[in-house]
Amino acid sequence: MEQGTTLVTLDTASPERFVSLRRALGVSTFGINLMLLNPGERGRIHAHERQEEVYLVLEGTLTVSVEGEEQDVAAGQAIRVAPQVRRQVLNRGPGRVAVVALGSANAHVGRDGLSYGTWEETEPRPPQEIPLPEDLPASELRTA
């Protein structure tokens, strides 16, 4: 891998219930964890003083209880919970639930992206100044 990048594989078959991806990836500005809940398992009722959380459901249906009111979040959906709001995640079954949980207490600083039109360019520009590139031709697509 290139310097400045870290790759991890999300093992949704892991026997662990809570996998810290922040440490594995070397992330320093937000929390990121893989949570794996078997039917009937649930987390603690908790809140954060400053941190908001987003739960991205990869597999199954996560039930999120917010101040005691439950909401189902299906695979392919995400839910945000504000700081200081009590929440609990649970799996009412029937299958396993895989969730990526993201959390941060730092204020979003807005767009800080720098874009390049080609790999040869050395002077970045704001992303909105560079049009999206053309799609890959069919001859460059993987078939398997």
N, CA, C and O of each residue as an XYZ file, in Angstrom:
576
protein
N       0.837     -1.182      0.000
C       0.000      0.000      0.000
C       0.882      1.245      0.000
O       2.035      1.225      0.430
N       0.306      2.299     -0.488
C       0.997      3.582     -0.498
C       1.170      4.105      0.925
O       0.352      3.823      1.801
N       2.225      4.859      1.146
C       2.421      5.499      2.434
C       1.223      6.415      2.693
O       0.764      7.112      1.789
N       0.729      6.410      3.909
C      -0.425      7.239      4.245
C      -1.749      6.517      4.083
O      -2.801      7.121      4.292
N      -1.730      5.239      3.717
C      -2.964      4.469      3.613
C      -2.835      3.197      4.438
O      -1.738      2.666      4.615
N      -3.950      2.722      4.934
C      -4.002      1.465      5.674
C      -5.250      0.730      5.216
O      -6.321      1.326      5.100
N      -5.115     -0.540      4.959
C      -6.227     -1.364      4.498
C      -6.536     -2.419      5.547
O      -5.628     -3.091      6.036
N      -7.798     -2.571      5.894
C      -8.225     -3.660      6.766
C      -9.382     -4.375      6.090
O     -10.097     -3.794      5.274
N      -9.554     -5.626      6.435
C     -10.676     -6.405      5.940
C     -11.695     -6.527      7.060
O     -11.348     -6.898      8.181
N     -12.952     -6.215      6.761
C     -14.008     -6.337      7.753
C     -14.435     -7.795      7.813
O     -15.036     -8.314      6.873
N     -14.126     -8.443      8.906
C     -14.447     -9.851      9.088
C     -15.785     -9.964      9.802
O     -15.837    -10.006     11.032
N     -16.869    -10.012      9.030
C     -18.199    -10.086      9.630
C     -18.507    -11.473     10.189
O     -19.565    -11.676     10.784
N     -17.598    -12.429     10.006
C     -17.751    -13.760     10.597
C     -16.947    -13.891     11.890
O     -16.909    -14.966     12.487
N     -16.312    -12.821     12.321
C     -15.491    -12.846     13.532
C     -16.327    -13.239     14.747
O     -17.497    -12.867     14.833
N     -15.746    -13.983     15.687
C     -16.465    -14.298     16.916
C     -16.506    -13.108     17.886
O     -17.265    -13.121     18.854
N     -15.694    -12.090     17.623
C     -15.670    -10.910     18.482
C     -16.954    -10.105     18.300
O     -17.534    -10.069     17.215
N     -17.371     -9.481     19.351
C     -18.587     -8.661     19.300
C     -18.274     -7.218     18.927
O     -19.112     -6.519     18.357
N     -17.070     -6.781     19.251
C     -16.673     -5.394     19.076
C     -15.246     -5.369     18.557
O     -14.333     -5.835     19.238
N     -15.042     -4.835     17.366
C     -13.713     -4.795     16.746
C     -13.354     -3.331     16.511
O     -14.039     -2.635     15.761
N     -12.281     -2.861     17.151
C     -11.839     -1.480     16.971
C     -11.161     -1.341     15.612
O     -10.078     -1.885     15.394
N     -11.784     -0.630     14.721
C     -11.165     -0.356     13.424
C     -10.285      0.894     13.497
O      -9.377      1.070     12.685
N     -10.561      1.749     14.467
C      -9.772      2.978     14.625
C      -8.306      2.630     14.827
O      -7.432      3.181     14.158
N      -8.041      1.726     15.738
C      -6.649      1.343     16.002
C      -6.029      0.641     14.805
O      -4.903      0.941     14.410
N      -6.773     -0.293     14.234
C      -6.247     -1.062     13.102
C      -5.931     -0.160     11.911
O      -4.964     -0.397     11.187
N      -6.745      0.869     11.711
C      -6.536      1.782     10.587
C      -5.612      2.952     10.924
O      -5.118      3.631     10.024
N      -5.379      3.187     12.208
C      -4.563      4.327     12.610
C      -5.321      5.638     12.546
O      -4.714      6.692     12.358
N      -6.647      5.593     12.700
C      -7.477      6.802     12.649
C      -7.298      7.576     13.950
O      -7.323      6.990     15.032
N      -7.118      8.890     13.844
C      -6.880      9.692     15.041
C      -7.934     10.769     15.282
O      -7.898     11.425     16.323
N      -8.874     10.973     14.352
C      -9.817     12.081     14.515
C     -11.259     11.652     14.727
O     -12.116     12.503     14.967
N     -11.554     10.365     14.645
C     -12.903      9.884     14.929
C     -12.839      8.410     15.289
O     -11.875      7.718     14.962
N     -13.878      7.939     15.966
C     -13.953      6.533     16.319
C     -14.620      5.750     15.205
O     -15.539      6.250     14.556
N     -14.170      4.544     14.981
C     -14.791      3.655     14.000
C     -14.618      2.224     14.485
O     -13.505      1.761     14.737
N     -15.745      1.541     14.608
C     -15.743      0.185     15.139
C     -16.675     -0.698     14.334
O     -17.652     -0.222     13.755
N     -16.371     -1.979     14.300
C     -17.249     -2.986     13.719
C     -17.935     -3.679     14.888
O     -17.273     -4.204     15.784
N     -19.260     -3.678     14.876
C     -20.029     -4.358     15.914
C     -20.759     -5.524     15.269
O     -21.390     -5.376     14.222
N     -20.664     -6.685     15.905
C     -21.293     -7.901     15.403
C     -22.191     -8.461     16.499
O     -21.712     -8.889     17.549
N     -23.484     -8.455     16.247
C     -24.451     -8.885     17.256
C     -25.201    -10.116     16.775
O     -25.812    -10.113     15.707
N     -25.143    -11.156     17.573
C     -25.954    -12.341     17.305
C     -27.372    -12.080     17.802
O     -27.581    -11.152     18.583
N     -28.360    -12.882     17.365
C     -29.732    -12.680     17.822
C     -29.803    -12.638     19.353
O     -29.267    -13.509     20.038
N     -30.466    -11.620     19.863
C     -30.637    -11.458     21.301
C     -29.576    -10.610     21.972
O     -29.788    -10.148     23.093
N     -28.445    -10.389     21.328
C     -27.388     -9.582     21.940
C     -27.730     -8.100     21.841
O     -28.405     -7.656     20.912
N     -27.242     -7.349     22.828
C     -27.456     -5.912     22.833
C     -26.306     -5.224     23.540
O     -25.575     -5.830     24.323
N     -26.166     -3.952     23.245
C     -25.141     -3.149     23.897
C     -25.701     -2.459     25.125
O     -26.884     -2.584     25.441
N     -24.840     -1.733     25.809
C     -25.249     -0.972     26.987
C     -26.101      0.226     26.571
O     -25.957      0.753     25.467
N     -26.988      0.646     27.468
C     -27.644      1.942     27.292
C     -26.566      2.972     27.581
O     -25.941      2.937     28.641
N     -26.342      3.890     26.644
C     -25.273      4.864     26.841
C     -25.576      6.166     26.103
O     -26.478      6.235     25.268
N     -24.816      7.167     26.426
C     -24.857      8.463     25.748
C     -23.421      8.973     25.725
O     -22.540      8.413     26.376
N     -23.206     10.016     24.988
C     -21.891     10.658     24.930
C     -22.061     12.128     25.270
O     -23.066     12.742     24.910
N     -21.086     12.690     25.958
C     -21.163     14.107     26.307
C     -21.092     14.992     25.068
O     -21.864     15.941     24.932
N     -20.151     14.677     24.153
C     -19.935     15.526     22.977
C     -20.016     14.769     21.658
O     -20.203     15.378     20.605
N     -19.880     13.484     21.704
C     -19.745     12.687     20.471
C     -21.106     12.319     19.879
O     -21.991     11.827     20.579
N     -21.251     12.565     18.589
C     -22.401     12.026     17.866
C     -21.960     10.718     17.227
O     -20.778     10.521     16.946
N     -22.920      9.823     17.000
C     -22.597      8.532     16.411
C     -23.468      8.279     15.194
O     -24.618      8.712     15.118
N     -22.882      7.564     14.246
C     -23.608      7.082     13.069
C     -23.402      5.578     13.015
O     -22.277      5.089     13.122
N     -24.490      4.854     12.849
C     -24.447      3.408     12.711
C     -24.801      3.054     11.270
O     -25.902      3.357     10.809
N     -23.867      2.410     10.552
C     -24.066      1.967      9.172
C     -24.286      0.463      9.202
O     -23.380     -0.289      9.559
N     -25.479      0.019      8.831
C     -25.801     -1.408      8.919
C     -25.368     -2.105      7.635
O     -25.838     -1.780      6.544
N     -24.464     -3.070      7.785
C     -23.953     -3.835      6.649
C     -24.776     -5.090      6.395
O     -25.062     -5.428      5.247
N     -25.157     -5.781      7.470
C     -25.907     -7.036      7.374
C     -26.964     -7.075      8.456
O     -26.747     -6.583      9.563
N     -28.104     -7.655      8.141
C     -29.158     -7.851      9.127
C     -29.963     -6.588      9.375
O     -29.913     -5.632      8.601
N     -30.705     -6.606     10.475
C     -31.498     -5.446     10.889
C     -31.132     -5.100     12.322
O     -31.344     -5.893     13.239
N     -30.584     -3.913     12.504
C     -30.218     -3.400     13.815
C     -31.426     -2.691     14.405
O     -32.096     -1.924     13.714
N     -31.704     -2.941     15.663
C     -32.720     -2.159     16.359
C     -31.977     -1.173     17.246
O     -31.122     -1.562     18.041
N     -32.307      0.108     17.105
C     -31.698      1.154     17.922
C     -32.795      1.722     18.809
O     -33.804      2.233     18.324
N     -32.583      1.626     20.105
C     -33.513      2.205     21.063
C     -32.959      3.570     21.445
O     -31.860      3.674     21.989
N     -33.730      4.619     21.154
C     -33.329      5.988     21.458
C     -34.291      6.514     22.522
O     -35.481      6.697     22.267
N     -33.755      6.750     23.712
C     -34.569      7.165     24.857
C     -35.747      6.220     25.054
O     -36.841      6.649     25.420
N     -35.514      4.909     24.804
C     -36.514      3.882     25.031
C     -37.437      3.599     23.858
O     -38.228      2.657     23.911
N     -37.351      4.396     22.802
C     -38.193      4.180     21.617
C     -37.379      3.485     20.538
O     -36.335      3.984     20.118
N     -37.862      2.328     20.089
C     -37.098      1.516     19.146
C     -37.363      1.892     17.689
O     -38.470      2.261     17.298
N     -36.291      1.781     16.910
C     -36.372      1.983     15.465
C     -35.501      0.937     14.796
O     -34.350      0.744     15.187
N     -36.045      0.253     13.782
C     -35.271     -0.727     13.032
C     -34.501     -0.042     11.919
O     -35.015      0.841     11.233
N     -33.253     -0.469     11.757
C     -32.374      0.060     10.713
C     -31.871     -1.148      9.921
O     -31.126     -1.975     10.447
N     -32.280     -1.244      8.662
C     -31.981     -2.406      7.824
C     -30.621     -2.272      7.153
O     -30.035     -1.192      7.098
N     -30.138     -3.402      6.646
C     -28.887     -3.395      5.868
C     -29.014     -2.374      4.747
O     -30.029     -2.315      4.052
N     -27.970     -1.571      4.584
C     -27.989     -0.518      3.569
C     -28.516      0.805      4.088
O     -28.574      1.781      3.340
N     -28.900      0.856      5.354
C     -29.367      2.098      5.956
C     -28.390      2.563      7.032
O     -27.554      1.795      7.509
N     -28.514      3.834      7.400
C     -27.683      4.414      8.455
C     -28.563      5.274      9.342
O     -29.581      5.807      8.900
N     -28.159      5.403     10.602
C     -28.879      6.263     11.539
C     -27.863      7.065     12.342
O     -26.823      6.538     12.735
N     -28.163      8.333     12.584
C     -27.327      9.212     13.403
C     -28.017      9.426     14.737
O     -29.235      9.593     14.800
N     -27.219      9.420     15.811
C     -27.733      9.715     17.137
C     -26.902     10.870     17.700
O     -25.673     10.808     17.732
N     -27.586     11.911     18.138
C     -26.935     13.121     18.627
C     -26.257     12.889     19.979
O     -26.599     11.946     20.692
N     -25.294     13.750     20.333
C     -24.677     13.665     21.653
C     -25.751     13.832     22.737
O     -26.792     14.448     22.509
N     -25.480     13.282     23.893
C     -26.308     13.390     25.090
C     -27.661     12.693     24.971
O     -28.461     12.753     25.905
N     -27.933     12.041     23.854
C     -29.154     11.266     23.690
C     -28.825      9.814     24.062
O     -27.887      9.227     23.522
N     -29.597      9.248     24.979
C     -29.345      7.869     25.378
C     -29.781      6.921     24.270
O     -30.822      7.099     23.638
N     -28.938      5.899     24.056
C     -29.218      4.923     23.012
C     -28.743      3.552     23.429
O     -27.897      3.401     24.310
N     -29.317      2.542     22.763
C     -28.904      1.157     22.954
C     -29.100      0.454     21.625
O     -30.125      0.632     20.967
N     -28.114     -0.347     21.227
C     -28.235     -1.129     19.996
C     -28.544     -2.572     20.384
O     -27.992     -3.099     21.349
N     -29.437     -3.207     19.617
C     -29.793     -4.581     19.901
C     -30.171     -5.324     18.631
O     -30.547     -4.728     17.621
N     -30.061     -6.633     18.714
C     -30.416     -7.502     17.597
C     -31.597     -8.361     18.027
O     -31.452     -9.263     18.852
N     -32.752     -8.079     17.469
C     -33.963     -8.857     17.766
C     -34.056    -10.097     16.876
O     -35.028    -10.848     16.959
N     -33.037    -10.318     16.015
C     -32.984    -11.526     15.193
C     -33.787    -11.372     13.919
O     -34.364    -10.310     13.685
N     -33.839    -12.392     13.098
C     -33.391    -13.742     13.373
C     -31.914    -13.968     13.076
O     -31.335    -14.897     13.639
N     -31.273    -13.173     12.223
C     -29.884    -13.408     11.837
C     -28.929    -12.476     12.555
O     -29.322    -11.663     13.392
N     -27.676    -12.617     12.205
C     -26.612    -11.789     12.773
C     -26.697    -10.382     12.201
O     -27.170    -10.183     11.082
N     -26.234     -9.405     12.982
C     -26.188     -8.011     12.543
C     -24.732     -7.562     12.517
O     -23.989     -7.776     13.476
N     -24.332     -6.939     11.414
C     -23.000     -6.349     11.289
C     -23.171     -4.851     11.074
O     -23.882     -4.424     10.163
N     -22.516     -4.056     11.916
C     -22.684     -2.607     11.909
C     -21.318     -1.937     12.007
O     -20.468     -2.369     12.785
N     -21.106     -0.889     11.223
C     -19.950     -0.025     11.416
C     -20.453      1.193     12.184
O     -21.370      1.884     11.739
N     -19.845      1.449     13.344
C     -20.207      2.597     14.171
C     -19.119      3.654     14.039
O     -17.935      3.373     14.223
N     -19.538      4.866     13.718
C     -18.626      6.001     13.574
C     -18.997      7.044     14.613
O     -20.180      7.304     14.834
N     -18.008      7.643     15.251
C     -18.293      8.672     16.234
C     -17.220      9.736     16.247
O     -16.034      9.462     16.063
N     -17.673     10.974     16.472
C     -16.725     12.068     16.558
C     -17.312     13.200     17.388
O     -18.523     13.420     17.399
N     -16.442     13.903     18.071
C     -16.856     15.062     18.846
C     -16.284     16.341     18.248
O     -16.528     17.434     18.759
N     -15.532     16.205     17.179
C     -14.922     17.379     16.547
C     -15.876     17.998     15.554
O     -16.588     17.286     14.847
N     -15.901     19.317     15.493
C     -16.758     20.012     14.543
C     -16.247     19.785     13.119
O     -15.041     19.777     12.871
N     -17.180     19.602     12.197
C     -16.824     19.460     10.787
C     -16.292     20.801     10.298
O     -16.907     21.841     10.534
N     -15.164     20.780      9.626
C     -14.531     22.027      9.202
C     -14.881     22.400      7.771
O     -14.319     23.352      7.230
N     -15.780     21.683      7.162
C     -16.155     21.990      5.786
C     -15.252     21.276      4.810
O     -14.402     20.467      5.182
N     -15.457     21.594      3.577
C     -14.667     20.942      2.534
C     -13.209     21.350      2.614
O     -12.882     22.536      2.646
N     -12.351     20.366      2.645
C     -10.928     20.671      2.581
C     -10.272     19.862      1.466
O      -9.053     19.698      1.439
N     -11.101     19.358      0.543
C     -10.600     18.541     -0.549
C      -9.744     19.327     -1.531
O      -9.983     20.507     -1.788
N      -8.761     18.658     -2.060
C      -7.905     19.205     -3.103
C      -7.954     18.218     -4.259
O      -7.751     17.020     -4.062
N      -8.220     18.708     -5.456
C      -8.374     17.812     -6.609
C      -7.328     18.087     -7.677
O      -6.761     19.174     -7.782
N      -7.104     17.040     -8.463
C      -6.153     17.096     -9.565
C      -6.839     16.519    -10.790
O      -7.544     15.516    -10.688
N      -6.643     17.135    -11.940
C      -7.244     16.642    -13.172
C      -6.558     15.404    -13.710
O      -7.195     14.563    -14.346
N      -5.257     15.286    -13.460
C      -4.479     14.129    -13.909
C      -3.435     13.804    -12.841
O      -3.189     14.603    -11.938
N      -2.827     12.626    -12.953
C      -1.773     12.251    -12.020
C      -0.516     13.097    -12.218
O       0.310     13.198    -11.311
N      -0.368     13.694    -13.376
C       0.817     14.502    -13.657
C       0.722     15.894    -13.042
O       1.753     16.522    -12.801
N      -0.473     16.389    -12.786
C      -0.642     17.726    -12.209
C      -0.085     17.751    -10.791
O      -0.235     16.786    -10.041
N       0.556     18.857    -10.428
C       1.102     19.000     -9.085
C       0.428     20.128     -8.310
O       0.616     20.238     -7.099
N      -0.342     20.953     -8.975
C      -1.048     22.057     -8.324
C      -2.516     21.686     -8.148
O      -3.233     21.521     -9.134
N      -2.968     21.555     -6.907
C      -4.369     21.177     -6.679
C      -5.316     22.347     -6.921
O      -4.929     23.515     -6.892
N      -6.577     21.981     -7.163
C      -7.645     22.966     -7.315
C      -8.845     22.497     -6.492
O      -8.912     21.326     -6.119
N      -9.791     23.391     -6.205
C     -11.010     22.956     -5.516
C     -11.739     21.901     -6.354
O     -11.767     22.009     -7.580
N     -12.332     20.881     -5.713
C     -12.991     19.804     -6.462
C     -14.021     20.300     -7.470
O     -14.128     19.748     -8.565
N     -14.780     21.336     -7.115
C     -15.819     21.814     -8.020
C     -15.268     22.428     -9.309
O     -16.028     22.661    -10.249
N     -13.971     22.690     -9.368
C     -13.358     23.230    -10.583
C     -12.928     22.141    -11.555
O     -12.578     22.431    -12.698
N     -12.953     20.892    -11.108
C     -12.513     19.800    -11.968
C     -13.699     18.892    -12.240
O     -14.271     18.318    -11.313
N     -14.074     18.757    -13.519
C     -15.225     17.896    -13.823
C     -14.915     16.435    -13.501
O     -13.755     16.024    -13.487
N     -15.965     15.660    -13.244
C     -15.778     14.230    -13.035
C     -15.175     13.614    -14.289
O     -15.525     14.016    -15.398
N     -14.285     12.656    -14.138
C     -13.696     12.025    -15.329
C     -14.726     11.141    -16.027
O     -15.739     10.756    -15.445
N     -14.440     10.833    -17.280
C     -15.299      9.923    -18.025
C     -15.257      8.555    -17.355
O     -14.268      8.194    -16.718
N     -16.348      7.795    -17.507
C     -16.383      6.441    -16.969
C     -15.346      5.576    -17.672
O     -14.941      5.867    -18.798
N     -14.924      4.518    -17.002
C     -13.988      3.578    -17.607
C     -14.620      2.914    -18.826
O     -15.815      2.618    -18.822
N     -13.829      2.682    -19.863
C     -14.365      1.945    -20.997
C     -14.604      0.483    -20.608
O     -13.948     -0.038    -19.706
N     -15.526     -0.160    -21.278
C     -15.872     -1.546    -20.977
C     -14.652     -2.453    -21.015
O     -14.581     -3.424    -20.262
N     -13.696     -2.151    -21.877
C     -12.497     -2.995    -21.991
C     -11.634     -2.958    -20.718
O     -10.794     -3.837    -20.529
N     -11.825     -1.965    -19.850
C     -11.036     -1.869    -18.632
C     -11.777     -2.381    -17.408
O     -11.247     -2.308    -16.299
N     -12.996     -2.897    -17.578
C     -13.753     -3.421    -16.457
C     -13.374     -4.860    -16.177
O     -13.109     -5.628    -17.101
N     -13.349     -5.228    -14.912
C     -13.086     -6.613    -14.527
C     -14.342     -7.430    -14.780
O     -15.457     -6.949    -14.577
N     -14.161     -8.647    -15.217
C     -15.321     -9.482    -15.512
C     -15.577    -10.515    -14.443
O     -16.624    -11.163    -14.453
N     -14.652    -10.686    -13.521
C     -14.877    -11.683    -12.456
C     -14.309    -11.182    -11.160
O     -14.393    -11.869    -10.142
